[in-house]
Amino acid sequence: RLEADRMRHLLLKPEDVVKEAQVVAEERRLRTEDQPEALTHERFQAAAYVTSPYRNPIIGWMQDIESIQPDDLRRWYQQWYAPNNATLVVVGDVDPAKVRELAEKHFGPLPTSELTPPRPVVEIPQQGERRITVKTPAEVPYVVLGYKAPTLKTAAEEWEPYALAVLDGILDGGNSGRISRNLIRGSQVAAAAGTGYSPSSRLEGLFTLAGNPAPGRKSMELEQALRAEVAKLREELISPEELARVVAQVTAADVYQQDSLFYQGMRLGILETVGLGWNRLDDYVQRIQAVTPEQVRTVARKYLTDDRLTVAMLEPLPQDGQRSAAPGTAMPHAAH
């Protein structure tokens, strides 16, 4: 009842909008502007994408938050907050018939909205490596590398996202992953490092590697070490033993996540909302188990290339001293 009421009957009083904008601005300051790594990652996203909406932070840019007007919010709310533009997900020990009855009771009477499908957004092809440096007060440097990578929604071949998920596990599969084994415990070039990849995004995503150089080591050393690990995957087939270990880890992680009702709900909702269908990953484990060493090398060669790469480096400034650039200033070296 509460969700149905606020779906179509939010008042959006001007004084409430002003107060909430201040709350959101403060949240942005705490979570992004005052967090050097979060700020770097935000600027990294903006550099990696040119036309994709993924270049904009979910919370919004500060100037947008500070200039938002009640009428702007009201138009957006009336257009998009409608039952025919919502996905209701209920997970747990429930009676489906009762859930449907309640949904029809509370959401059924609400007026729908005339929805205009969003125009297709196609990120313009990247034609070379991009680099930015973010100068802001910080204690330690930070390095982010991101390669444009397909998702379940955009991949040319259906198996590619699953191969990328396995590749993610090869590099960052806990203590046995290559990054931990080779860069943190081995060469000790990294104090901390990891990877990230989401196969369920609606648009083309990023396969990322990020970390902090170890004390006494330079950011460029860490970047080169991360790129060297990627190069190995392009050049060499992984062994059947390593593949089996990683597949077991990725499979186990997926199974354990199912213990969380929150995770189940989020996964089902995301899949349905982006247009993949709520049951798209029912065969996720089988798909992961079918990945071959050749497929891992193929996606590494196809997608983890310099022409698809964006690099961001956090260059720490003294936290209490004078600085030559404004906080969070991103200094682009080259963009294509």
N, C-alpha and C positions, 0 to 999 in steps of 0.2 A: 504493500500500500504506500509506504514512504517513497520508494523508488518511482512508482507510477505517478505520485503526486508531483514530485519534483521534475519529472520528465517533461511535463507540459505546463506547469503552473508556477514556475519560479518567478518571483516578483522582480528581481534585479533592480532594486532601488538604487539611485545614483550614489547615495551615501554609503550603501553596502559595497558597491563596486569599488569606490575609492578605498575603503578599508581593506577589502580583499586584495586589491592590487598592491597595497603596501605589504600585506602578509606574503604574497607571492614574490615580491621584489626582495624581501628579507630572506625568504627561503632560497632564492637564487644566489644571493650574496653568500649565504652560509654554505650551500652545497656546491657552488661552482666558482664564483669569483674569489672566495677565500680558500679554495682548495686547488693548489697549483696543478695537480695531475688531472683533476676534473676539468679545469680550465683549458689545459693543453689538449685534452681529448675533444673538447667542444670545438676548439679552433682546428684541430685535425679533421674532424668531420666536415667542417665548412670548407676546408681546402680540398678534401678528397672528392667531394661532389660539387658539381657546377649547376646542374638543373634539377637534380633530384630533391624532393622535400626532405630527405634525410640530412641535408646540410643544415637544417634548422633544428635547434634544441627543442625538446618537447615542452619544457617550461617556458620557452620564448626568450627572445633577446631583451635585455633590460629596457632599451628604448621603447620596445613595443608594450611591455608591461606598464611602463610609466605613462604612456600616452593613450592607453585603451579607454574608449568611451562607452558609456552605458548603451547607447544606441547600436554600436558595433556588436557588442555582446548579445543584445536582444535579437538582432537580425540573425546572427549565427546560431543562437540557441533555437529560435523558432524554425529555422531551416533544417537543422540536423538532429535535434533532440526529439525524436519521434519514434513511435513503436515500430514503424516499418523500416527504421534504420538502426535497430538495436538487436543484439543477440543475447538472449536470456540463457544462462548456464546454471544448472542446479546439479550439484554432485553430492552423493552420500546415500544414506539409507532412507530413501524417500519413495513415495507412491507416485509414479509418473502420471497417473490419471488425476490425482489430487493437485499435483503441480500444474498440470494443464488447466484444470478448473480455476485455480487461483490466478494464473496468468491471464486467462480470458476475462475473469471478473475484474481485475484491476487495470490491465492494459488494453483490453478490448474496446472499452468506450472512448479511449483517447483518440483525438483526431490525428490522422496521418499527415505527412508532409509530402509535397510534390518534390521528389528527389531528382536532381539532375546528375547523372553519372559523371564523376570527375573525368576530365580529359586525360588520356593516357600520358604518363610522364616517362620519357625516355632520357636517361642520362646520356649526354653527348660523349662519344668515345674519347677516352684518354689517350693522348698521343706522346706520352713521355712521363718520366718520373717527376713528381711534385715534392717540394720540400718547404717546410716552414720552421721557423724558430720562434718559440714563445718565451719572452723575457718577463719574468714576474718574481716577486720575492718568494723564495722557497729554500728548503733545507738541502734537498738532493735533486740531481738531474733525473730526467725521465725521458724515455724514448718510446715512440709508437710507430710501428710500420703497419700499413694496411694495403691489402691487394683487393681490387674489385673481384668479387666472386659471386657466382650464381646462387640462387635459392631454389627450393622446390617449385616455386612459381615461375622462375625465369630460366631454368637450366635447359640447355640444348638437348641433353641426354638425361633421362630420369634418374640414372644411377649416380650422376656427378655429385649432388649434394651429400649423398651417403659416403662417397669416397672422401669428400672434404671433411666430413665429420670424423672419419677414421684418421685422416691426416692430422686433424686437430688433436686427437688422442695420442698419436705418435709423438708429437712435439710436447704436449702438456698433459701427459697421463700420470700425474702425481709424481712421486719420487722416482718412478721408473721411466718417466718421460724423458725424451732426449734433451730438452732444455734444462731440466733439473739435473740430469746426469752429466751433461757435457758443459753447461755454462755456469751453473751455480756450484755444484760440487767438484766438477772437473777443472776447467780453466779458471774458475772463480772470477769470471768477468762480470757476472751479474749477482747483485744482492738478492734480487727477486725478479721473476719474469714469468710470462705466461702467454697463452694464445686465446683467441675468441672467434667463434663462428656461429651464426644462427641460420639454420636452413629454412626457417618458416617466415621470413620477411616477405612482404608483398612485392617489393622491388629488389633490384640487384643490391647485394650487400657487400660487406667487407670481411675478409679473413685477416685478423689482426694479430700482431705480436707486439708485446710491450714489456717494459721492465725498467729497473733502476740499475745503473752500473754499480759495481762493488766499490767500496772506498779505495781510492787510489787509481781507479780505472776510469777511462774517459767514455763519454756517451758514444763517440764514434767507434770505439772498440766494441761496445755492446751491439751497436747497429751491425757492424761487420760480422760479428759472431752469429747474430740472428739470421742474417742473410746467408751465411755459410751453411747453417742448418737447413734452410730452405733449398739451397743449391744441391745439397746431398739428396734431397727427396726428388729433385728434378733429374738427377744423374743416375741414381742407383735404385734398384728394386729393394724394397724392404724384405726381410727374410720371412718365411712362413711362420717361424716361431714368434717373431715380434708382432706380426699381423694378428696371430691367434691371441696373443696376450692383450693387445689393444682392443680387439673386437670384444673380448670377454669383459674388459673394463668398461667400454662404452655401453655394452648391453646391460651390465650390472647397474651402472649409473642410471640408465633409463628405468630399469625395474624398481630401483630404490626410490626414485622420484615419484613413482606412482603411489607410494605410501602417503603422500601429501595430498589432501583434498584440494588445497589451494592450488598446487601445481596442476592437478588434473583439470580443474576448472579453467585455469589460465590457458593451458594447452588447447583444450577443446574450443574455448572462446576465440583464441588467436587464429587457429586453423580455419574456423568457420568465417571469421570476420575478414580475413585476407582473401577468401575465395577458394581455399583449398578443400574445404569440407571437413567437418569435425572428425571423421573417421579416417582421414588421409594417412595418419601414422600408425594405424592398427598393425601394420606389417613392418614397423620400424626395425624391430630386432632382426627379422628375417632379411631385410634389405641390408642392414649392417653386416650380417654374417655372410652375405653373398659378395661383399667387396673383395677384389683381388689385388695383389701387389701391382699388377700392371695398371689397374684403374687408378690407384693412388699416385703412381708416377705420371700417368696421363693428365690428371687434374692439376698436379704440381707444375707440369710443363706448360699447360694451357693457360692457367690462371695466375700462378705465382711468379709473374714476370715483372721485370723492371718497368715496362711500359704501363703496367696496371698499378704501380706502387705509389703510395703517398707516405712521406716520412715527416714526423713532427718531433721536434726536440725541445724539451723544457730546459732553458738556460737560467739557472737560479740567480736572482739578484739578492743583495743583502736585504735581510728582512727589516732592518731598522735604519738603513743608510739611504743616501741619495742615489737615484737611478736616472739613467739617461733616457729611458723609454717609459711610457706610462704603463701601469700595471696591466698585465695581460696583453701587451702589444704583440701581435704576431708579425714577424718580419719575413715576408715571402722571399725565397731565393729564386725560385723558378716555378712557373705554372704553365700548364699546357691544356 
